[in-house]
Amino acid sequence: MSADQTNTKEEKDDKAYEQRHVHDVYQQIASHFSSTRYKPWPIVERFLQSQLPGSIGLDVGCGNGKYLTVNRDVFIIASDRSDALARIAAQHHPHSTVVADILSLPHPDAVFDFAISVAVVHHLSTAERRVQAVRAILQCLAPESSNPPKEGGTALIYVWALEQKASRRGWDKGDQQDVMVPWVLRSNRPAAAAAADTPEQVFHRYYHLYQEGELERDICAAGGRVVESGYEKDNWWAIATRPESFSE
């Protein structure tokens, strides 16, 4: 088997794994998941509020679209791999919502003022695919320029942290970084009716838990430049730009 054939098979296997352990799960839990996601995270809110009126941006992996209403003075094209979640996000007018995979975004290159991708990249199952996902986001941003001097677009990326010792999950340095995280889908029926059969289902989603500095390394490997980064509530985050040296 040639190297190209091996790579193609590995890519198909990676896609199939993510389909089963990420995409299919979100399709099934979309409504319940959406009901638990309503409050913007502070740093994401701050980032969106900092965008200039009239700016055009992306929400890559938008979920139920809870960030689309944070700043009424910008226009956002939201996308999600789950059409069930995308349909929920589409209710937030006047923004636009499409079904799209982060590794195959249907947007023009080098035009957007900003992008957010919150709790998405960590669902990619290999280091290469995670870097590819970051690169796909950066490629959409307006680039920096030195002649004439011009600031480029910025992207805010959030991923789950390995360092969650203080959380109920208890992960920390030295633990396994690739994990399956349960989602309990509870019945909406009255307890008496639900008691007759199984009242809840448990689905398992794949996550890669990022350790300190790993997100910044992925951004650099993708050709981006890290402007700011930090830790918030069991997540690592970073703001990145597309430098002039970025090659498509």
C-alpha positions in Angstrom: 0.0 0.0 0.0 1.4 3.4 -1.0 1.8 6.3 1.4 -1.0 8.2 -0.3 -3.3 5.2 0.1 -2.3 4.8 3.8 -3.0 8.5 4.4 -6.4 8.2 2.6 -7.4 5.2 4.8 -6.3 7.0 8.0 -8.3 10.1 7.0 -11.4 8.0 6.4 -10.9 6.2 9.7 -10.5 9.6 11.5 -13.7 11.0 9.8 -15.6 7.8 10.7 -14.5 8.0 14.3 -15.5 11.7 14.6 -18.8 10.9 12.8 -19.7 8.3 15.4 -18.3 9.9 18.5 -19.0 13.6 17.9 -21.4 14.4 15.0 -23.9 11.6 15.5 -24.0 12.4 19.2 -24.8 16.1 18.8 -27.5 15.2 16.3 -29.2 13.1 18.9 -28.8 15.5 21.9 -29.2 18.8 20.0 -32.4 20.0 21.7 -31.3 19.0 25.2 -27.8 20.4 24.6 -29.3 23.7 23.4 -31.5 24.0 26.5 -28.3 24.0 28.7 -26.4 26.6 26.6 -27.7 30.1 27.1 -25.2 32.3 29.0 -22.2 33.8 27.1 -18.8 33.1 28.5 -17.2 36.4 29.7 -14.1 36.5 27.5 -16.2 35.5 24.4 -18.6 38.3 25.2 -15.8 40.8 25.7 -14.2 39.8 22.4 -17.5 40.2 20.4 -18.3 43.5 22.1 -14.9 44.8 21.1 -15.6 44.4 17.4 -16.3 47.6 15.4 -19.9 48.4 14.2 -20.4 46.9 10.8 -17.8 44.2 11.2 -18.5 40.8 9.6 -17.4 37.7 11.3 -17.8 33.9 11.7 -19.0 31.6 14.5 -17.5 28.3 13.6 -19.2 25.5 15.4 -22.0 27.8 16.6 -24.1 25.2 18.4 -27.5 26.8 19.2 -26.2 30.3 18.3 -26.1 31.8 21.7 -23.3 34.2 20.8 -25.1 35.7 17.8 -27.1 38.2 19.9 -24.1 39.5 22.0 -23.3 42.4 19.7 -26.2 43.7 17.6 -23.8 46.0 15.6 -22.0 43.2 13.8 -23.1 40.5 11.3 -22.1 36.9 11.8 -22.2 33.9 9.5 -22.6 31.0 11.8 -21.9 27.3 11.0 -22.2 24.0 12.6 -21.7 20.4 11.5 -25.0 19.4 13.1 -27.9 20.4 11.0 -30.1 20.0 14.1 -28.1 22.6 16.0 -27.8 24.8 12.9 -31.6 24.9 12.6 -31.9 26.2 16.2 -29.1 28.8 15.6 -30.9 30.0 12.4 -33.7 31.5 14.5 -31.3 34.4 15.5 -32.0 36.9 12.7 -30.5 38.8 10.9 -27.5 36.5 11.0 -26.9 33.8 8.6 -26.5 30.1 9.5 -25.1 27.2 7.4 -24.3 23.6 7.9 -20.6 23.1 7.4 -17.6 21.1 8.7 -14.8 23.1 10.2 -12.3 21.3 7.9 -14.3 22.4 4.8 -15.7 25.9 5.4 -17.7 27.4 2.6 -16.4 30.9 3.1 -14.1 33.1 1.0 -10.5 33.5 2.1 -9.0 36.5 3.7 -12.1 38.7 4.1 -13.5 38.4 7.6 -13.0 40.9 10.5 -13.2 38.3 13.2 -14.1 34.7 14.0 -15.0 32.7 17.1 -14.8 29.0 17.6 -15.8 27.9 21.0 -15.5 24.3 22.2 -15.0 22.9 18.7 -11.4 22.2 17.8 -11.0 19.7 20.7 -13.5 17.4 19.0 -11.0 16.7 16.2 -9.3 13.3 16.8 -5.7 13.8 15.7 -3.1 16.6 16.2 -2.9 17.1 12.4 -6.7 17.6 12.1 -6.7 20.0 15.0 -4.0 22.1 13.4 -5.9 21.9 10.1 -9.0 23.2 11.8 -7.2 26.2 13.3 -5.7 26.9 9.9 -9.1 26.8 8.2 -10.4 29.5 10.6 -7.3 31.7 10.2 -7.5 31.4 6.4 -10.9 33.2 6.5 -9.5 36.2 8.3 -8.4 39.5 6.7 -4.6 39.3 6.8 -2.3 41.7 8.5 -0.3 44.1 6.2 2.8 46.1 6.6 2.5 48.0 3.3 0.3 49.8 3.9 0.1 49.1 7.6 -3.2 47.4 8.4 -4.4 45.3 11.3 -5.9 41.9 10.3 -8.9 40.0 11.5 -8.7 38.2 14.8 -10.0 34.8 15.9 -10.9 33.7 19.4 -10.5 29.9 19.9 -11.6 28.0 23.0 -10.8 24.4 23.9 -11.3 22.2 27.0 -8.3 22.2 29.3 -6.6 19.1 30.8 -5.9 21.1 33.9 -9.3 20.9 35.6 -8.2 19.7 39.1 -10.7 22.0 40.8 -13.7 21.0 38.7 -16.1 18.1 39.2 -14.3 16.2 36.4 -10.9 16.4 38.2 -8.6 16.0 35.3 -5.1 17.3 35.7 -1.5 17.1 34.3 -0.4 13.5 33.7 -4.0 12.3 32.9 -5.1 10.9 29.6 -5.7 13.7 27.0 -8.0 11.8 24.7 -11.2 11.0 26.6 -14.9 10.1 26.1 -17.2 12.5 28.0 -20.7 11.3 28.8 -23.9 13.3 28.1 -26.9 12.2 30.0 -30.1 12.7 27.9 -32.8 12.9 30.5 -36.5 12.1 29.8 -38.9 15.1 29.7 -41.8 12.9 30.7 -43.3 12.8 34.2 -41.4 10.6 36.6 -44.3 8.1 36.9 -44.4 7.6 33.1 -40.7 7.4 32.7 -40.4 4.8 35.5 -42.0 2.2 33.2 -38.8 2.1 31.0 -35.4 3.7 30.8 -35.8 7.4 31.8 -32.4 8.5 30.4 -29.8 7.7 27.8 -26.1 8.2 28.0 -24.1 9.3 25.0 -20.3 9.6 24.9 -18.5 12.4 23.0 -14.8 12.4 22.1 -12.6 15.3 23.4 -8.9 16.0 23.2 -8.0 17.8 26.4 -5.5 20.6 25.8 -2.6 21.0 28.1 -1.0 24.4 28.9 0.7 25.9 25.8 -0.7 23.4 23.4 -3.3 25.6 21.8 -0.7 28.3 21.2 1.5 25.7 19.5 -1.3 24.6 17.3 -2.0 28.2 16.2 1.7 28.7 15.4 1.8 25.3 13.5 -1.2 26.5 11.5 0.7 29.7 10.5 -1.1 32.0 12.8 0.2 34.6 15.4 -1.0 34.5 19.0 -2.0 37.9 20.3 -3.4 37.0 23.7 -4.1 33.7 25.5 -5.3 32.5 28.9 -7.4 30.1 31.0 -11.0 30.5 31.9 -13.3 28.0 33.8 -11.6 24.8 32.7 -10.8 26.1 29.2 -7.7 27.4 27.4 -8.4 30.2 25.0 -6.3 32.2 22.5 -6.8 35.2 20.2 -4.9 34.8 17.0 -4.4 36.7 13.8 -3.4 35.8 10.2 0.0 37.3 9.7 1.3 38.7 6.4 3.5 35.6 6.1 0.5 33.3 6.2 0.4 31.2 3.0 -2.9 29.7 1.6 
